Structures are given as C-alpha cells and as structure tokens.
C-alpha cells in the first residue's frame, strides 16, 4: 500500500468486525470506541479485544496511545 509493507499500515475502525479482514491481510489494527454511538441514554460497554494492536476510547486517546 503506497510502498509500505502490510505490517507498516494500520486499519482504524470502531467495529471489531471491520478489523478482522485487515488483520488477516497482515495489517495492524486499532479500535476506537464510540461509547455514545446510541446516545448518552444508552452507552455502549467497552469491548477491548486482544487481537487488536491498539485500543482507545476516542481519537485523543488514540493519539496518546501512539505517542503523538
């Protein structure tokens, strides 16, 4: 992908099912939660999956996880 090896690229998504195909192709994976996707009255439970390389609660948290 643009002169990079698959393990040098990461797929970032909010659904674990979207990350599985990327992982199977050798890409790194990062999941960002959307806790209030269904509204503040129905927050989603956190669901870190060990298969993903990175996990964050939001984009700011992902930046911190990546050391940005």
Backbone as XML, in Angstrom:
<?xml version="1.0"?>
<chain id="A" units="angstrom">
  <residue number="1" name="UNK">
    <atom name="N" x="0.848" y="-1.164" z="0.000"/>
    <atom name="CA" x="0.000" y="0.000" z="0.000"/>
    <atom name="C" x="0.897" y="1.232" z="0.000"/>
  </residue>
  <residue number="2" name="UNK">
    <atom name="N" x="1.019" y="1.892" z="-1.119"/>
    <atom name="CA" x="1.853" y="3.079" z="-1.246"/>
    <atom name="C" x="3.283" y="2.808" z="-0.806"/>
  </residue>
  <residue number="3" name="UNK">
    <atom name="N" x="3.838" y="1.690" z="-1.256"/>
    <atom name="CA" x="5.228" y="1.333" z="-0.960"/>
    <atom name="C" x="5.487" y="0.979" z="0.495"/>
  </residue>
  <residue number="4" name="UNK">
    <atom name="N" x="4.480" y="0.536" z="1.213"/>
    <atom name="CA" x="4.646" y="0.095" z="2.590"/>
    <atom name="C" x="4.266" y="-1.375" z="2.690"/>
  </residue>
  <residue number="5" name="UNK">
    <atom name="N" x="4.897" y="-2.057" z="3.608"/>
    <atom name="CA" x="4.536" y="-3.442" z="3.886"/>
    <atom name="C" x="3.249" y="-3.450" z="4.715"/>
  </residue>
  <residue number="6" name="UNK">
    <atom name="N" x="2.450" y="-4.517" z="4.631"/>
    <atom name="CA" x="1.191" y="-4.554" z="5.378"/>
    <atom name="C" x="1.360" y="-4.291" z="6.884"/>
  </residue>
  <residue number="7" name="UNK">
    <atom name="N" x="2.434" y="-4.773" z="7.476"/>
    <atom name="CA" x="2.610" y="-4.571" z="8.920"/>
    <atom name="C" x="3.057" y="-3.149" z="9.274"/>
  </residue>
  <residue number="8" name="UNK">
    <atom name="N" x="3.248" y="-2.310" z="8.259"/>
    <atom name="CA" x="3.580" y="-0.901" z="8.482"/>
    <atom name="C" x="2.344" y="-0.006" z="8.364"/>
  </residue>
  <residue number="9" name="UNK">
    <atom name="N" x="1.184" y="-0.630" z="8.123"/>
    <atom name="CA" x="-0.063" y="0.093" z="7.917"/>
    <atom name="C" x="-1.074" y="-0.381" z="8.966"/>
  </residue>
  <residue number="10" name="UNK">
    <atom name="N" x="-1.902" y="0.533" z="9.436"/>
    <atom name="CA" x="-2.924" y="0.156" z="10.411"/>
    <atom name="C" x="-4.314" y="0.524" z="9.891"/>
  </residue>
  <residue number="11" name="UNK">
    <atom name="N" x="-5.238" y="-0.370" z="10.113"/>
    <atom name="CA" x="-6.651" y="-0.106" z="9.855"/>
    <atom name="C" x="-7.246" y="0.364" z="11.174"/>
  </residue>
  <residue number="12" name="UNK">
    <atom name="N" x="-7.908" y="1.511" z="11.145"/>
    <atom name="CA" x="-8.551" y="2.061" z="12.339"/>
    <atom name="C" x="-10.048" y="2.012" z="12.118"/>
  </residue>
  <residue number="13" name="UNK">
    <atom name="N" x="-10.776" y="1.463" z="13.080"/>
    <atom name="CA" x="-12.227" y="1.334" z="12.933"/>
    <atom name="C" x="-12.885" y="1.359" z="14.308"/>
  </residue>
  <residue number="14" name="UNK">
    <atom name="N" x="-14.199" y="1.459" z="14.290"/>
    <atom name="CA" x="-14.951" y="1.445" z="15.536"/>
    <atom name="C" x="-15.647" y="0.108" z="15.779"/>
  </residue>
  <residue number="15" name="UNK">
    <atom name="N" x="-15.626" y="-0.777" z="14.795"/>
    <atom name="CA" x="-16.249" y="-2.093" z="14.930"/>
    <atom name="C" x="-15.190" y="-3.174" z="14.766"/>
  </residue>
  <residue number="16" name="UNK">
    <atom name="N" x="-15.167" y="-4.098" z="15.691"/>
    <atom name="CA" x="-14.178" y="-5.171" z="15.640"/>
    <atom name="C" x="-14.300" y="-5.999" z="14.360"/>
  </residue>
  <residue number="17" name="UNK">
    <atom name="N" x="-15.531" y="-6.193" z="13.892"/>
    <atom name="CA" x="-15.737" y="-6.991" z="12.671"/>
    <atom name="C" x="-15.078" y="-6.351" z="11.459"/>
  </residue>
  <residue number="18" name="UNK">
    <atom name="N" x="-14.951" y="-5.037" z="11.454"/>
    <atom name="CA" x="-14.277" y="-4.353" z="10.344"/>
    <atom name="C" x="-12.771" y="-4.560" z="10.384"/>
  </residue>
  <residue number="19" name="UNK">
    <atom name="N" x="-12.243" y="-4.858" z="11.552"/>
    <atom name="CA" x="-10.799" y="-5.012" z="11.702"/>
    <atom name="C" x="-10.306" y="-6.422" z="11.377"/>
  </residue>
  <residue number="20" name="UNK">
    <atom name="N" x="-11.164" y="-7.390" z="11.479"/>
    <atom name="CA" x="-10.748" y="-8.778" z="11.246"/>
    <atom name="C" x="-10.156" y="-9.002" z="9.854"/>
  </residue>
  <residue number="21" name="UNK">
    <atom name="N" x="-10.813" y="-8.568" z="8.766"/>
    <atom name="CA" x="-10.220" y="-8.773" z="7.436"/>
    <atom name="C" x="-8.861" y="-8.082" z="7.282"/>
  </residue>
  <residue number="22" name="UNK">
    <atom name="N" x="-8.731" y="-6.897" z="7.859"/>
    <atom name="CA" x="-7.455" y="-6.178" z="7.779"/>
    <atom name="C" x="-6.357" y="-6.977" z="8.481"/>
  </residue>
  <residue number="23" name="UNK">
    <atom name="N" x="-6.683" y="-7.495" z="9.652"/>
    <atom name="CA" x="-5.720" y="-8.304" z="10.407"/>
    <atom name="C" x="-5.319" y="-9.536" z="9.611"/>
  </residue>
  <residue number="24" name="UNK">
    <atom name="N" x="-6.289" y="-10.175" z="8.951"/>
    <atom name="CA" x="-5.999" y="-11.377" z="8.161"/>
    <atom name="C" x="-5.111" y="-11.072" z="6.962"/>
  </residue>
  <residue number="25" name="UNK">
    <atom name="N" x="-5.116" y="-9.815" z="6.509"/>
    <atom name="CA" x="-4.247" y="-9.390" z="5.407"/>
    <atom name="C" x="-2.891" y="-8.905" z="5.903"/>
  </residue>
  <residue number="26" name="UNK">
    <atom name="N" x="-2.676" y="-8.973" z="7.213"/>
    <atom name="CA" x="-1.379" y="-8.607" z="7.767"/>
    <atom name="C" x="-1.260" y="-7.172" z="8.242"/>
  </residue>
  <residue number="27" name="UNK">
    <atom name="N" x="-2.349" y="-6.398" z="8.163"/>
    <atom name="CA" x="-2.308" y="-5.028" z="8.647"/>
    <atom name="C" x="-2.418" y="-5.004" z="10.167"/>
  </residue>
  <residue number="28" name="UNK">
    <atom name="N" x="-1.874" y="-3.961" z="10.762"/>
    <atom name="CA" x="-2.067" y="-3.736" z="12.191"/>
    <atom name="C" x="-3.481" y="-3.191" z="12.364"/>
  </residue>
  <residue number="29" name="UNK">
    <atom name="N" x="-4.040" y="-3.319" z="13.561"/>
    <atom name="CA" x="-5.414" y="-2.878" z="13.779"/>
    <atom name="C" x="-5.522" y="-2.018" z="15.033"/>
  </residue>
  <residue number="30" name="UNK">
    <atom name="N" x="-6.395" y="-1.037" z="14.959"/>
    <atom name="CA" x="-6.660" y="-0.148" z="16.083"/>
    <atom name="C" x="-8.158" y="0.092" z="16.184"/>
  </residue>
  <residue number="31" name="UNK">
    <atom name="N" x="-8.698" y="-0.121" z="17.357"/>
    <atom name="CA" x="-10.131" y="0.079" z="17.576"/>
    <atom name="C" x="-10.340" y="1.326" z="18.429"/>
  </residue>
  <residue number="32" name="UNK">
    <atom name="N" x="-11.227" y="2.190" z="17.960"/>
    <atom name="CA" x="-11.608" y="3.373" z="18.715"/>
    <atom name="C" x="-13.078" y="3.231" z="19.089"/>
  </residue>
  <residue number="33" name="UNK">
    <atom name="N" x="-13.347" y="3.324" z="20.374"/>
    <atom name="CA" x="-14.721" y="3.161" z="20.846"/>
    <atom name="C" x="-15.586" y="4.361" z="20.486"/>
  </residue>
  <residue number="34" name="UNK">
    <atom name="N" x="-16.851" y="4.100" z="20.382"/>
    <atom name="CA" x="-17.861" y="5.153" z="20.236"/>
    <atom name="C" x="-18.880" y="4.909" z="21.339"/>
  </residue>
  <residue number="35" name="UNK">
    <atom name="N" x="-18.504" y="5.286" z="22.541"/>
    <atom name="CA" x="-19.307" y="4.964" z="23.724"/>
    <atom name="C" x="-20.740" y="5.475" z="23.628"/>
  </residue>
  <residue number="36" name="UNK">
    <atom name="N" x="-20.938" y="6.629" z="23.000"/>
    <atom name="CA" x="-22.279" y="7.214" z="22.930"/>
    <atom name="C" x="-22.875" y="7.150" z="21.528"/>
  </residue>
  <residue number="37" name="UNK">
    <atom name="N" x="-22.480" y="6.139" z="20.780"/>
    <atom name="CA" x="-22.998" y="5.959" z="19.420"/>
    <atom name="C" x="-24.523" y="5.875" z="19.407"/>
  </residue>
  <residue number="38" name="UNK">
    <atom name="N" x="-25.087" y="5.281" z="20.430"/>
    <atom name="CA" x="-26.541" y="5.106" z="20.511"/>
    <atom name="C" x="-27.200" y="6.189" z="21.358"/>
  </residue>
  <residue number="39" name="UNK">
    <atom name="N" x="-26.440" y="7.218" z="21.738"/>
    <atom name="CA" x="-26.951" y="8.291" z="22.582"/>
    <atom name="C" x="-26.482" y="8.130" z="24.014"/>
  </residue>
  <residue number="40" name="UNK">
    <atom name="N" x="-26.483" y="9.223" z="24.743"/>
    <atom name="CA" x="-25.993" y="9.196" z="26.133"/>
    <atom name="C" x="-26.875" y="8.347" z="27.041"/>
  </residue>
  <residue number="41" name="UNK">
    <atom name="N" x="-28.123" y="8.154" z="26.667"/>
    <atom name="CA" x="-29.026" y="7.339" z="27.485"/>
    <atom name="C" x="-28.722" y="5.850" z="27.358"/>
  </residue>
  <residue number="42" name="UNK">
    <atom name="N" x="-28.000" y="5.472" z="26.286"/>
    <atom name="CA" x="-27.683" y="4.053" z="26.069"/>
    <atom name="C" x="-26.192" y="3.876" z="25.743"/>
  </residue>
  <residue number="43" name="UNK">
    <atom name="N" x="-25.308" y="4.145" z="26.708"/>
    <atom name="CA" x="-23.871" y="3.997" z="26.425"/>
    <atom name="C" x="-23.508" y="2.543" z="26.156"/>
  </residue>
  <residue number="44" name="UNK">
    <atom name="N" x="-22.569" y="2.364" z="25.258"/>
    <atom name="CA" x="-22.097" y="1.016" z="24.931"/>
    <atom name="C" x="-21.019" y="0.599" z="25.931"/>
  </residue>
  <residue number="45" name="UNK">
    <atom name="N" x="-20.973" y="-0.671" z="26.223"/>
    <atom name="CA" x="-19.936" y="-1.202" z="27.101"/>
    <atom name="C" x="-18.604" y="-1.202" z="26.356"/>
  </residue>
  <residue number="46" name="UNK">
    <atom name="N" x="-17.536" y="-0.997" z="27.079"/>
    <atom name="CA" x="-16.213" y="-1.062" z="26.463"/>
    <atom name="C" x="-15.920" y="-2.507" z="26.095"/>
  </residue>
  <residue number="47" name="UNK">
    <atom name="N" x="-15.271" y="-2.678" z="24.973"/>
    <atom name="CA" x="-15.059" y="-4.047" z="24.499"/>
    <atom name="C" x="-13.697" y="-4.196" z="23.821"/>
  </residue>
  <residue number="48" name="UNK">
    <atom name="N" x="-12.656" y="-4.058" z="24.592"/>
    <atom name="CA" x="-11.310" y="-4.261" z="24.050"/>
    <atom name="C" x="-11.143" y="-5.725" z="23.659"/>
  </residue>
  <residue number="49" name="UNK">
    <atom name="N" x="-10.590" y="-5.961" z="22.490"/>
    <atom name="CA" x="-10.319" y="-7.333" z="22.056"/>
    <atom name="C" x="-8.817" y="-7.497" z="21.899"/>
  </residue>
  <residue number="50" name="UNK">
    <atom name="N" x="-8.262" y="-8.537" z="22.492"/>
    <atom name="CA" x="-6.805" y="-8.713" z="22.474"/>
    <atom name="C" x="-6.206" y="-8.904" z="21.089"/>
  </residue>
  <residue number="51" name="UNK">
    <atom name="N" x="-7.004" y="-9.254" z="20.091"/>
    <atom name="CA" x="-6.476" y="-9.427" z="18.737"/>
    <atom name="C" x="-6.041" y="-8.099" z="18.110"/>
  </residue>
  <residue number="52" name="UNK">
    <atom name="N" x="-6.603" y="-6.990" z="18.596"/>
    <atom name="CA" x="-6.260" y="-5.683" z="18.040"/>
    <atom name="C" x="-4.939" y="-5.199" z="18.633"/>
  </residue>
  <residue number="53" name="UNK">
    <atom name="N" x="-4.150" y="-4.505" z="17.809"/>
    <atom name="CA" x="-2.863" y="-3.991" z="18.270"/>
    <atom name="C" x="-3.025" y="-2.815" z="19.221"/>
  </residue>
  <residue number="54" name="UNK">
    <atom name="N" x="-4.021" y="-1.977" z="18.963"/>
    <atom name="CA" x="-4.245" y="-0.791" z="19.782"/>
    <atom name="C" x="-5.735" y="-0.680" z="20.110"/>
  </residue>
  <residue number="55" name="UNK">
    <atom name="N" x="-6.012" y="0.000" z="21.212"/>
    <atom name="CA" x="-7.395" y="0.238" z="21.619"/>
    <atom name="C" x="-7.445" y="1.602" z="22.284"/>
  </residue>
  <residue number="56" name="UNK">
    <atom name="N" x="-8.466" y="2.387" z="21.959"/>
    <atom name="CA" x="-8.587" y="3.715" z="22.550"/>
    <atom name="C" x="-10.052" y="4.066" z="22.753"/>
  </residue>
  <residue number="57" name="UNK">
    <atom name="N" x="-10.284" y="4.993" z="23.678"/>
    <atom name="CA" x="-11.655" y="5.410" z="23.962"/>
    <atom name="C" x="-12.147" y="6.474" z="22.988"/>
  </residue>
  <residue number="58" name="UNK">
    <atom name="N" x="-11.229" y="7.229" z="22.377"/>
    <atom name="CA" x="-11.582" y="8.237" z="21.380"/>
    <atom name="C" x="-10.308" y="8.612" z="20.605"/>
  </residue>
  <residue number="59" name="UNK">
    <atom name="N" x="-10.432" y="9.534" z="19.664"/>
    <atom name="CA" x="-9.261" y="9.904" z="18.835"/>
    <atom name="C" x="-8.146" y="10.549" z="19.660"/>
  </residue>
  <residue number="60" name="UNK">
    <atom name="N" x="-8.508" y="11.352" z="20.649"/>
    <atom name="CA" x="-7.473" y="11.947" z="21.504"/>
    <atom name="C" x="-6.710" y="10.880" z="22.279"/>
  </residue>
  <residue number="61" name="UNK">
    <atom name="N" x="-7.445" y="9.902" z="22.781"/>
    <atom name="CA" x="-6.819" y="8.788" z="23.493"/>
    <atom name="C" x="-5.906" y="8.004" z="22.544"/>
  </residue>
  <residue number="62" name="UNK">
    <atom name="N" x="-6.339" y="7.787" z="21.292"/>
    <atom name="CA" x="-5.505" y="7.066" z="20.323"/>
    <atom name="C" x="-4.206" y="7.832" z="20.065"/>
  </residue>
  <residue number="63" name="UNK">
    <atom name="N" x="-4.295" y="9.143" z="19.982"/>
    <atom name="CA" x="-3.085" y="9.949" z="19.789"/>
    <atom name="C" x="-2.115" y="9.745" z="20.950"/>
  </residue>
  <residue number="64" name="UNK">
    <atom name="N" x="-2.630" y="9.690" z="22.164"/>
    <atom name="CA" x="-1.783" y="9.441" z="23.329"/>
    <atom name="C" x="-1.193" y="8.035" z="23.293"/>
  </residue>
  <residue number="65" name="UNK">
    <atom name="N" x="-2.025" y="7.053" z="22.923"/>
    <atom name="CA" x="-1.548" y="5.665" z="22.826"/>
    <atom name="C" x="-0.387" y="5.564" z="21.843"/>
  </residue>
  <residue number="66" name="UNK">
    <atom name="N" x="-0.481" y="6.328" z="20.747"/>
    <atom name="CA" x="0.548" y="6.297" z="19.705"/>
    <atom name="C" x="1.722" y="7.230" z="20.001"/>
  </residue>
  <residue number="67" name="UNK">
    <atom name="N" x="1.624" y="7.973" z="21.101"/>
    <atom name="CA" x="2.722" y="8.871" z="21.476"/>
    <atom name="C" x="2.767" y="10.159" z="20.679"/>
  </residue>
  <residue number="68" name="UNK">
    <atom name="N" x="1.623" y="10.585" z="20.170"/>
    <atom name="CA" x="1.574" y="11.826" z="19.384"/>
    <atom name="C" x="1.386" y="13.036" z="20.288"/>
  </residue>
</chain>
